[in-house]
Amino acid sequence: MPRWFAWRMQENVLTRSVICQRAAVSCFFTQLHTLIGLKVSALDWAPLRSIIETNQKFMISTHVRPDADALGSELGMAAILEAFGKEVTIVNASAPPANLQFMKPENRILKLSEDIQRDALPAVDVHVIVDTSAWQQLGAMADVIQKSGARRVVVDHHVSSDDMGATEFKDVEAPAAGELVFEAAENLGVTFDTATASALYAAIATDTGWFRFPSTSSSTMRIAGELMGLGAEPHVLYNLLYEQRTVARVRLAGRVLGRVETDCEGRLAWIYADRNDLSSTGAVPSDTESLVNECLMIADTEAAFIAVRLPSGQTKFSLRCRPPHDVAALAATLGGGGHKLASGATLSETLPEALAKVKDAFVEMLLPKSVPQND
């Protein structure tokens, strides 16, 4: 964690007093919303309270290659559970990428087989899965959870879903899992400290494209404001998330974006990064994140994708589109999933074969469907 960020998290007594006052005001308005009938949450969180109160040991996990929403949701859920005096362990199959290391408190988020071995995992009463409800997305943690006799809870906002045999708290209209975690805290009477509020702000801000995606609602903005009242500082978080790029990442971006191609009269744009791109620039696969959004900024573009060749030999695709298209449905045909406007899939074919397969799927989605003519 950068020293200056750690310093910003160590408020003086006066700042803490102000934050406490803001938290009290936040609580007041939440109660007021309830009294006058405004919608505070689309979900019934009472079953979660029951699960928390009747169990003691919890393990929280999220999807492979965790993003800010995944990590922030884990930290927020851990804070909720610990507010009830519960024992909490966070274990994932993947470590946070380099640009999100600031969201990893020391010894707080563990990587399976690196920070903790499988035979050293504590026995728990409940597994809580956040920001995914697909077994494949859990990586090695899927087997751990499936072979455990513990109860399962899912907190998620993705359309794609498996039957996990879990108690689900799922709202596919929510823009971020972090928003659902905040709503859970509101309904359970839990407030957050500055560090957790900052993590949840990062979760929601990143999954909403810094509050510009169509999924952003007035409730999202209210929650963002309340997190700021608890100490989250948008300018600090933006700097940590988007203004810490390496030279390798910049060089990779220039190389990859320089080969952008289009189809469907400019309505589709795509790029790819192979292993040579990564090795020659000194970049890593996570350095490709957000590059696909550059394609969607091209005028008249309605859909875009990036293909990234992974060290495993597989090709990871990030898929994007504008309404009314639906890349979640497209991703499902490729064995992936996600949201209507942002999804992903991983293919085992060679890079040229995978590119052709995904491009053809996009062309089929974008081209007008022929209407059978009656004789």
C-alpha positions as CSV (number, residue, x, y, z in Angstrom):
1,M,0.0,0.0,0.0
2,P,1.5,3.4,-0.9
3,R,2.7,5.3,2.1
4,W,0.7,8.4,1.2
5,F,-2.5,6.4,0.9
6,A,-1.9,4.8,4.2
7,W,-1.3,8.3,5.7
8,R,-4.6,9.5,4.2
9,M,-6.3,6.6,6.0
10,Q,-5.0,7.6,9.4
11,E,-7.3,10.5,10.1
12,N,-6.7,12.7,13.1
13,V,-9.2,13.1,15.9
14,L,-11.0,16.0,14.3
15,T,-11.5,14.1,11.0
16,R,-12.8,11.1,12.9
17,S,-15.3,13.2,14.7
18,V,-16.6,14.6,11.4
19,I,-16.9,11.2,9.9
20,C,-18.8,10.0,13.0
21,Q,-21.2,12.9,12.6
22,R,-21.6,12.1,8.9
23,A,-22.3,8.5,9.7
24,A,-25.0,9.5,12.1
25,V,-26.6,11.7,9.4
26,S,-26.3,8.8,6.9
27,C,-28.1,6.5,9.3
28,F,-30.8,9.2,9.9
29,F,-31.5,9.5,6.1
30,T,-31.6,5.7,5.7
31,Q,-34.2,5.5,8.5
32,L,-36.1,8.4,6.8
33,H,-36.1,6.7,3.5
34,T,-37.7,3.7,5.2
35,L,-40.3,5.8,7.0
36,I,-41.5,7.7,4.0
37,G,-41.6,4.6,1.8
38,L,-38.6,5.2,-0.5
39,K,-37.0,2.0,-1.9
40,V,-33.8,1.2,0.1
41,S,-33.2,-2.3,-1.2
42,A,-34.8,-4.6,-3.8
43,L,-33.8,-7.7,-1.8
44,D,-35.1,-9.2,1.5
45,W,-32.0,-9.4,3.7
46,A,-33.7,-11.0,6.6
47,P,-32.5,-14.5,5.7
48,L,-28.9,-13.2,5.7
49,R,-29.4,-11.9,9.2
50,S,-30.6,-15.3,10.3
51,I,-27.7,-17.1,8.7
52,I,-25.2,-14.7,10.3
53,E,-26.8,-15.0,13.8
54,T,-26.9,-18.8,13.7
55,N,-23.4,-19.5,12.5
56,Q,-19.9,-18.5,13.7
57,K,-17.2,-19.2,11.1
58,F,-17.4,-17.8,7.6
59,M,-15.2,-17.9,4.5
60,I,-15.6,-15.4,1.7
61,S,-14.5,-16.0,-1.9
62,T,-14.9,-14.3,-5.3
63,H,-14.0,-14.9,-9.0
64,V,-10.6,-15.5,-10.5
65,R,-8.7,-12.4,-11.6
66,P,-10.6,-10.3,-9.0
67,D,-11.5,-6.7,-9.9
68,A,-12.2,-3.8,-7.6
69,D,-15.9,-4.8,-7.2
70,A,-14.9,-8.3,-6.2
71,L,-12.3,-7.2,-3.7
72,G,-14.4,-4.3,-2.3
73,S,-17.4,-6.6,-1.9
74,E,-15.3,-9.2,0.0
75,L,-13.9,-6.5,2.4
76,G,-17.4,-5.0,2.9
77,M,-18.9,-8.4,3.6
78,A,-16.1,-9.3,6.0
79,A,-16.8,-6.0,7.9
80,I,-20.5,-6.9,8.2
81,L,-19.8,-10.4,9.5
82,E,-17.2,-9.1,12.0
83,A,-19.6,-6.5,13.2
84,F,-21.7,-9.4,14.4
85,G,-18.6,-10.9,16.1
86,K,-18.0,-13.7,13.6
87,E,-14.7,-15.3,12.5
88,V,-14.0,-14.5,8.8
89,T,-11.4,-15.7,6.3
90,I,-11.1,-14.4,2.8
91,V,-9.6,-16.9,0.3
92,N,-9.5,-16.6,-3.5
93,A,-8.0,-18.7,-6.3
94,S,-6.2,-15.6,-7.7
95,A,-4.3,-12.8,-6.2
96,P,-5.4,-9.2,-6.9
97,P,-3.7,-7.7,-9.9
98,A,-0.8,-5.3,-9.4
99,N,-3.0,-2.2,-9.9
100,L,-5.3,-3.3,-7.1
101,Q,-2.7,-4.2,-4.5
102,F,-3.8,-1.2,-2.5
103,M,-7.1,-2.9,-1.9
104,K,-5.4,-5.9,-0.2
105,P,-4.8,-5.2,3.5
106,E,-1.9,-7.2,4.9
107,N,-2.7,-10.8,5.5
108,R,-6.4,-10.1,4.8
109,I,-7.1,-11.5,1.4
110,L,-5.4,-14.9,0.9
111,K,-4.5,-16.7,-2.3
112,L,-5.1,-20.4,-2.2
113,S,-1.9,-22.6,-2.5
114,E,0.3,-19.5,-2.0
115,D,-0.8,-17.6,1.2
116,I,-2.6,-20.6,2.5
117,Q,-2.5,-24.3,1.6
118,R,-5.7,-26.2,1.0
119,D,-5.1,-28.5,4.0
120,A,-4.7,-25.5,6.2
121,L,-8.0,-23.9,5.3
122,P,-10.2,-23.5,8.4
123,A,-13.4,-25.5,8.7
124,V,-16.3,-23.0,8.4
125,D,-20.0,-23.0,8.8
126,V,-20.8,-20.8,5.8
127,H,-19.1,-20.1,2.4
128,V,-20.0,-16.6,1.1
129,I,-19.5,-16.1,-2.6
130,V,-19.5,-12.5,-3.9
131,D,-19.6,-11.0,-7.4
132,T,-20.1,-14.3,-9.2
133,S,-22.5,-17.2,-9.2
134,A,-20.7,-19.4,-11.7
135,W,-18.6,-22.3,-10.6
136,Q,-16.1,-21.9,-13.4
137,Q,-15.4,-18.3,-12.3
138,L,-14.2,-19.5,-8.8
139,G,-11.2,-21.4,-10.2
140,A,-9.6,-23.8,-7.6
141,M,-12.0,-22.5,-4.9
142,A,-14.9,-24.1,-6.6
143,D,-13.7,-27.6,-5.7
144,V,-13.0,-26.4,-2.1
145,I,-16.5,-25.1,-1.7
146,Q,-18.2,-28.1,-3.5
147,K,-16.5,-30.6,-1.2
148,S,-17.2,-28.6,1.9
149,G,-20.3,-29.4,3.9
150,A,-20.7,-25.7,4.8
151,R,-23.8,-23.7,3.9
152,R,-23.5,-21.4,0.9
153,V,-24.5,-17.8,0.4
154,V,-24.2,-15.9,-2.9
155,V,-24.3,-12.1,-3.2
156,D,-24.1,-11.2,-6.9
157,H,-25.4,-9.0,-9.7
158,H,-24.5,-11.0,-12.8
159,V,-27.0,-12.5,-15.2
160,S,-25.0,-15.7,-15.8
161,S,-25.6,-18.2,-13.1
162,D,-25.1,-21.8,-12.0
163,D,-27.2,-23.7,-9.4
164,M,-24.8,-23.5,-6.5
165,G,-27.2,-24.8,-3.9
166,A,-26.9,-21.5,-2.1
167,T,-29.1,-18.9,-0.5
168,E,-28.9,-16.2,-3.1
169,F,-29.1,-12.5,-2.7
170,K,-29.0,-11.5,-6.3
171,D,-30.2,-8.5,-8.2
172,V,-29.2,-8.4,-11.9
173,E,-30.3,-4.7,-12.1
174,A,-27.7,-3.7,-9.5
175,P,-24.7,-2.0,-11.1
176,A,-22.2,-3.6,-8.7
177,A,-21.9,-6.3,-6.1
178,G,-20.5,-3.6,-3.8
179,E,-23.9,-1.8,-3.9
180,L,-25.6,-4.9,-2.8
181,V,-23.1,-5.3,0.1
182,F,-23.8,-1.7,1.2
183,E,-27.6,-2.4,1.1
184,A,-27.0,-5.5,3.2
185,A,-25.1,-3.4,5.7
186,E,-27.9,-0.8,5.8
187,N,-30.5,-3.4,6.4
188,L,-28.4,-5.2,9.1
189,G,-27.6,-1.9,10.9
190,V,-23.9,-2.0,10.2
191,T,-21.8,1.0,9.3
192,F,-18.3,1.0,7.8
193,D,-14.9,2.5,8.8
194,T,-13.0,4.7,6.3
195,A,-10.9,1.9,4.8
196,T,-14.0,-0.3,4.1
197,A,-16.0,2.6,2.8
198,S,-13.2,3.4,0.4
199,A,-13.0,-0.2,-0.8
200,L,-16.8,-0.2,-1.5
201,Y,-16.6,3.2,-3.3
202,A,-13.9,1.7,-5.5
203,A,-16.1,-1.3,-6.1
204,I,-19.1,0.7,-7.2
205,A,-17.2,3.4,-9.1
206,T,-15.3,0.9,-11.3
207,D,-18.2,-1.3,-12.1
208,T,-20.3,1.7,-13.2
209,G,-17.5,3.2,-15.3
210,W,-17.1,6.0,-12.7
211,F,-21.0,6.4,-12.6
212,R,-21.5,6.8,-16.4
213,F,-22.9,3.4,-17.3
214,P,-26.7,3.1,-17.8
215,S,-27.0,0.8,-14.8
216,T,-26.1,3.8,-12.5
217,S,-29.2,4.8,-10.6
218,S,-30.1,7.5,-8.1
219,S,-29.7,4.9,-5.4
220,T,-26.1,4.3,-6.7
221,M,-25.4,8.0,-6.3
222,R,-26.9,8.1,-2.9
223,I,-24.8,5.2,-1.7
224,A,-21.7,6.8,-3.2
225,G,-22.4,10.0,-1.3
226,E,-22.9,8.1,1.9
227,L,-19.6,6.3,1.4
228,M,-17.9,9.7,1.0
229,G,-19.6,10.7,4.2
230,L,-17.8,7.8,5.8
231,G,-14.4,8.9,4.6
232,A,-14.0,7.6,1.0
233,E,-12.1,10.2,-1.1
234,P,-12.9,9.9,-4.9
235,H,-9.8,11.8,-6.0
236,V,-7.5,9.6,-4.0
237,L,-9.2,6.4,-5.3
238,Y,-9.2,7.6,-8.9
239,N,-5.5,8.2,-8.7
240,L,-4.8,4.8,-7.3
241,L,-7.0,3.1,-9.8
242,Y,-6.2,4.9,-13.0
243,E,-3.1,7.0,-12.6
244,Q,-0.5,4.4,-11.5
245,R,0.2,2.9,-14.9
246,T,3.5,1.4,-15.7
247,V,5.6,2.2,-18.8
248,A,5.1,-1.4,-19.9
249,R,1.3,-0.9,-19.8
250,V,1.5,2.3,-21.9
251,R,3.7,0.6,-24.5
252,L,1.4,-2.4,-24.6
253,A,-1.6,-0.1,-25.2
254,G,0.1,1.6,-28.1
255,R,1.0,-1.7,-29.7
256,V,-2.4,-3.3,-29.3
257,L,-4.5,-0.3,-30.1
258,G,-2.4,0.2,-33.2
259,R,-3.9,-2.9,-34.8
260,V,-7.6,-2.2,-34.2
261,E,-9.9,-3.6,-36.8
262,T,-13.5,-3.0,-37.6
263,D,-16.4,-4.7,-39.3
264,C,-20.1,-4.3,-39.9
265,E,-19.5,-0.9,-41.4
266,G,-17.7,0.3,-38.3
267,R,-20.2,-1.0,-35.8
268,L,-17.8,-3.6,-34.5
269,A,-14.2,-3.0,-33.4
270,W,-11.7,-5.4,-31.9
271,I,-8.1,-5.8,-30.8
272,Y,-5.9,-8.6,-29.5
273,A,-2.8,-9.1,-27.4
274,D,-0.7,-12.2,-27.9
275,R,2.1,-13.5,-25.7
276,N,4.8,-11.8,-27.8
277,D,3.1,-8.4,-27.1
278,L,3.3,-9.1,-23.4
279,S,6.8,-10.4,-23.3
280,S,8.3,-7.7,-25.6
281,T,6.8,-4.8,-23.6
282,G,7.3,-6.4,-20.2
283,A,3.5,-6.2,-19.6
284,V,1.2,-8.7,-17.9
285,P,-2.3,-9.9,-18.9
286,S,-3.9,-7.6,-16.4
287,D,-2.4,-4.6,-18.2
288,T,-4.9,-5.2,-21.0
289,E,-7.8,-4.4,-18.8
290,S,-9.9,-1.4,-20.0
291,L,-8.3,-1.4,-23.5
292,V,-11.5,-2.8,-24.9
293,N,-13.3,0.3,-23.8
294,E,-11.0,2.4,-26.1
295,C,-12.5,0.5,-29.0
296,L,-16.0,1.4,-27.9
297,M,-15.1,5.1,-27.9
298,I,-14.8,5.0,-31.7
299,A,-17.7,6.9,-33.3
300,D,-20.6,4.7,-34.4
301,T,-19.2,1.6,-32.7
302,E,-21.9,-0.5,-31.1
303,A,-19.8,-3.4,-29.9
304,A,-16.2,-4.3,-29.2
305,F,-13.9,-7.1,-27.9
306,I,-10.3,-7.8,-27.0
307,A,-8.7,-11.2,-27.1
308,V,-5.8,-11.8,-24.7
309,R,-3.6,-14.9,-25.0
310,L,-2.9,-16.2,-21.5
311,P,0.2,-18.0,-20.3
312,S,-2.0,-21.1,-20.0
313,G,-2.5,-21.2,-23.8
314,Q,-6.1,-20.2,-23.5
315,T,-7.6,-16.9,-24.9
316,K,-9.5,-14.6,-22.7
317,F,-12.1,-12.4,-24.3
318,S,-13.6,-9.2,-22.8
319,L,-16.8,-8.3,-24.6
320,R,-18.6,-4.9,-24.7
321,C,-21.6,-3.4,-26.4
322,R,-24.1,-0.6,-26.3
323,P,-27.9,-1.0,-25.9
324,P,-29.9,-2.7,-27.2
325,H,-27.4,-5.4,-27.8
326,D,-26.6,-8.2,-25.3
327,V,-23.1,-9.6,-24.9
328,A,-24.2,-11.7,-22.0
329,A,-26.2,-13.9,-24.3
330,L,-23.4,-13.9,-26.8
331,A,-20.9,-14.9,-24.0
332,A,-23.2,-17.7,-22.9
333,T,-22.8,-19.3,-26.4
334,L,-19.1,-19.3,-25.8
335,G,-19.2,-20.8,-22.3
336,G,-18.8,-17.4,-20.6
337,G,-21.1,-14.9,-19.1
338,G,-21.5,-11.5,-17.3
339,H,-23.7,-8.5,-17.9
340,K,-25.7,-7.4,-21.0
341,L,-23.2,-4.7,-21.8
342,A,-20.0,-6.2,-20.4
343,S,-19.2,-9.9,-20.4
344,G,-16.3,-12.3,-20.9
345,A,-15.4,-15.8,-22.0
346,T,-12.3,-17.9,-22.2
347,L,-11.7,-20.2,-25.3
348,S,-9.2,-23.0,-25.7
349,E,-8.8,-22.7,-29.5
350,T,-5.7,-21.2,-31.1
351,L,-5.7,-17.4,-31.2
352,P,-6.7,-17.1,-34.9
353,E,-9.4,-19.7,-34.4
354,A,-10.8,-18.0,-31.3
355,L,-10.7,-14.6,-32.9
356,A,-12.7,-15.9,-35.9
357,K,-15.2,-17.6,-33.7
358,V,-15.9,-14.6,-31.6
359,K,-15.9,-12.2,-34.5
360,D,-18.5,-14.3,-36.3
361,A,-20.7,-14.4,-33.2
362,F,-20.6,-10.5,-33.0
363,V,-21.4,-10.2,-36.7
364,E,-24.4,-12.4,-36.3
365,M,-25.5,-10.3,-33.3
366,L,-25.1,-7.0,-35.1
367,L,-26.5,-7.9,-38.5
368,P,-30.2,-7.5,-39.0
369,K,-32.1,-10.7,-38.9
370,S,-33.8,-11.6,-42.1
371,V,-37.6,-11.9,-41.8
372,P,-39.2,-14.8,-43.6
373,Q,-41.4,-13.7,-46.5
374,N,-45.0,-15.1,-46.8
375,D,-45.8,-16.5,-50.2
